[in-house]
């Protein structure tokens, strides 16, 4: 690990004495530690601070550790999570590891060095994963979306042309279609590619903190501003600034963004100094911004400023001919990340993937394939290995004889009903259990006529 790097650790434990002990141990080891006494407090911390590792107590009142991890990973998908658990709940900790946790330790700790060593090891693995992801990103520059559909080929041609310019680009499309990946493609093929693209998800940061995230703040600008903090516009100087989900930005902040883009300058929150910047802007949204403008939810002048060049990515269901090519790409990428041979897609698996509706689009396909490769120890990836879509509980019973869309639809409907019943109709917990967004869950409920069943 780089000795100059001081990682920030989020520690969440409802027992004050144990929480303070862990905090002291990690601080003595050279880490910056942010402590939370509940899951809700932990979620509030990540809205205003960047963290590198989360250390969570598994059994907490209210929001337990597993539910907190699910919510953290929804906002920070690459965040390593370490659980602390009593001996009696080891089975739950093992289940949590299967759900995405990096590791777990038992309480009380046999030796405090065990925690420090585990955090250092998880940080190193995270660093290696980021390094591997950068290698994958380099490949994206040449071939971001393996595709056979004429529509996607035309979009990629236009993206390659606009990449060489400094024109502001707006990328539209449903959630999960690959808007951020398209932004990376444009950046990596631009004259600014030697610098890292800076990304901000406007939907993941509460309104009153987004201004500080974008423009930075001076010490004492507001409660909690204990030191000067540069914003993302400063970080993106001479590079590319990617504003994802820009349609979620509050109407009050939009004029400040517009002025910064027009004047190429801004002031930090609480500051008087004007700061010049030279960043290329790429924005993305899953909303119809023209409709937002019509109802007064988005400024028309800002819309025209960010949409000098617009690229619309169609949903995966409108280009099924791309599913096989994308699946094979994701298998190869996942196998490289897990340092294992890439399995071949069985014919029955291809049919399952082609017949599925993919309401989560390319992101859902990538997640399903990654989890499935992790579970597959065979030379071929069979339907029984598929994990992360609502029909996975039924696949092993019907494969390899699956040859009916009706059978898949019935299996998916049954899985939705059972999951809703398990969580008493709670859509948030049902969506997390099925590893999908709440929006995708509602889409499926509408599709199967179940929207009012959980009410």
Long-range contacts (C-beta under 8 A, 24 or more apart in sequence): 1-120, 1-123, 1-124, 1-127, 6-30, 6-31, 6-32, 7-31, 7-32, 7-52, 7-53, 7-119, 7-123, 8-32, 8-33, 8-34, 8-49, 8-50, 8-51, 8-52, 9-33, 9-34, 9-51, 9-52, 9-53, 9-54, 9-55, 9-119, 10-34, 10-36, 10-42, 10-45, 10-46, 10-51, 10-53, 10-54, 10-55, 11-35, 11-36, 11-55, 12-36, 12-37, 12-38, 12-39, 12-41, 12-42, 12-54, 12-55, 12-56, 12-57, 12-60, 12-65, 12-68, 13-37, 13-56, 13-57, 13-60, 13-84, 14-38, 14-57, 14-60, 14-61, 15-57, 18-57, 18-107, 22-55, 22-84, 22-115, 25-112, 25-115, 25-116, 26-55, 26-115, 26-116, 26-119, 29-116, 29-119, 29-120, 31-119, 38-62, 38-63, 39-63, 39-64, 39-65, 39-67, 39-68, 39-71, 42-68, 42-72, 43-68, 43-71, 43-72, 46-72, 46-75, 46-76, 47-204, 47-205, 47-206, 47-209, 48-209, 48-224, 51-76, 51-79, 52-79, 52-80, 52-123, 52-126, 53-79, 53-80, 53-81, 53-82, 53-102, 53-119, 53-122, 53-123, 53-126, 54-79, 54-80, 54-81, 54-82, 55-81, 55-82, 55-83, 55-84, 55-115, 55-119, 56-81, 56-82, 56-83, 56-84, 57-83, 57-84, 57-85, 57-107, 58-83, 58-84, 58-85, 58-86, 58-89, 58-92, 58-93, 58-96, 58-104, 59-85, 59-86, 59-89, 59-92, 65-96, 66-92, 66-95, 66-96, 66-99, 67-429, 67-432, 69-96, 69-99, 69-100, 69-101, 70-99, 70-432, 71-432, 73-100, 74-432, 75-204, 78-126, 78-129, 78-130, 80-122, 80-123, 80-125, 80-126, 82-118, 82-119, 82-122, 84-109, 129-337, 132-336, 132-337, 133-337, 136-333, 136-336, 137-184, 137-188, 138-188, 140-181, 140-184, 140-185, 140-188, 141-184, 141-185, 141-188, 141-189, 141-193, 144-178, 144-181, 144-182, 144-184, 144-185, 145-178, 145-181, 145-182, 145-322, 145-326, 145-362, 146-322, 146-325, 146-326, 146-328, 146-329, 147-319, 147-322, 147-325, 147-326, 148-321, 148-322, 148-325, 149-314, 149-319, 149-321, 149-322, 151-314, 151-318, 151-319, 152-313, 152-314, 152-319, 152-322, 155-182, 155-311, 155-312, 155-313, 156-185, 158-311, 159-185, 159-186, 159-189, 159-311, 160-189, 162-186, 162-309, 162-311, 163-187, 163-189, 163-190, 164-189, 164-190, 164-191, 166-280, 167-308, 167-309, 168-261, 168-280, 168-281, 168-282, 168-283, 168-305, 168-306, 168-307, 168-308, 168-309, 169-281, 169-282, 169-283, 169-308, 169-309, 169-310, 169-311, 170-282, 170-283, 170-284, 170-285, 170-289, 170-306, 170-307, 170-308, 170-309, 170-310, 170-311, 171-282, 171-283, 171-284, 171-285, 171-310, 171-311, 171-312, 171-313, 172-284, 172-285, 172-286, 172-289, 172-310, 172-311, 172-312, 172-313, 173-284, 173-286, 173-312, 173-313, 173-314, 173-315, 173-361, 174-286, 174-315, 174-361, 175-286, 175-360, 175-361, 175-363, 175-437, 175-439, 176-360, 176-361, 176-362, 176-363, 176-364, 177-313, 177-314, 177-315, 177-316, 177-361, 177-362, 177-363, 178-313, 178-361, 178-362, 178-363, 179-244, 179-284, 179-286, 179-313, 180-242, 180-244, 180-284, 181-362, 182-284, 182-311, 182-313, 183-240, 183-242, 183-244, 183-282, 183-284, 186-240, 186-282, 187-239, 187-240, 187-242, 187-280, 187-282, 190-240, 190-280, 192-238, 192-239, 192-240, 192-280, 195-238, 195-239, 195-240, 196-239, 197-236, 197-239, 197-240, 197-241, 197-242, 198-232, 198-235, 198-236, 198-239, 198-240, 198-241, 198-242, 198-279, 199-242, 199-244, 200-232, 200-241, 200-242, 200-243, 200-244, 201-244, 201-245, 202-243, 202-244, 202-245, 202-246, 202-247, 202-248, 202-249, 203-244, 203-245, 203-248, 204-245, 207-250, 207-252, 207-253, 210-249, 210-250, 210-253, 211-253, 211-256, 211-269, 212-269, 214-257, 214-260, 215-256, 215-260, 215-266, 215-267, 215-268, 215-269, 216-268, 216-269, 216-271, 217-268, 217-269, 217-270, 217-271, 218-268, 218-269, 218-270, 218-271, 219-270, 220-270, 221-268, 221-269, 221-270, 221-271, 222-269, 222-270, 225-269, 225-270, 228-268, 230-268, 231-266, 231-268, 233-260, 233-266, 233-275, 233-277, 233-279, 234-275, 234-277, 236-277, 236-279, 237-277, 237-278, 237-279, 238-278, 238-279, 239-279, 239-280, 240-279, 240-280, 240-281, 240-282, 241-279, 241-280, 241-281, 241-282, 242-282, 242-283, 242-284, 243-281, 243-282, 243-283, 243-284, 244-283, 244-284, 245-284, 245-285, 245-286, 246-283, 246-284, 246-285, 246-306, 247-285, 247-286, 247-287, 247-289, 247-292, 247-298, 248-287, 251-296, 251-297, 251-298, 251-299, 254-298, 254-299, 254-302, 255-299, 255-302, 257-302, 258-299, 258-301, 258-302, 258-305, 261-302, 261-305, 261-306, 262-305, 281-306, 315-358, 315-361, 316-358, 316-361, 316-362, 316-365, 317-357, 317-358, 317-359, 320-354, 323-353, 323-354, 323-358, 323-365, 324-350, 324-353, 324-354, 326-362, 326-365, 326-366, 327-353, 327-365, 327-369, 330-365, 330-366, 330-369, 330-370, 331-369, 331-373, 331-381, 333-370, 334-369, 334-370, 334-373, 334-374, 335-373, 337-370, 338-373, 338-374, 340-373, 341-379, 342-373, 343-373, 343-376, 343-378, 343-379, 343-380, 343-381, 344-379, 344-380, 344-381, 345-380, 345-381, 346-380, 346-381, 346-382, 346-383, 346-400, 348-382, 348-383, 348-399, 348-400, 348-402, 349-380, 349-381, 349-382, 349-383, 349-385, 349-386, 351-402, 351-403, 352-383, 352-386, 352-391, 352-395, 352-399, 352-402, 352-408, 355-402, 355-405, 355-408, 356-389, 356-391, 356-408, 357-447, 359-436, 359-440, 359-443, 359-444, 359-447, 360-436, 360-437, 360-440, 364-388, 364-389, 364-436, 364-440, 367-435, 388-435, 390-415, 390-416, 390-419, 390-434, 390-436, 390-444, 391-415, 409-448, 412-444, 412-448, 413-448, 413-450, 416-441, 416-444, 416-445, 416-448, 416-450, 417-450, 417-453, 420-450, 420-453, 420-454, 425-453, 425-454, 425-455, 426-454, 427-454, 430-454
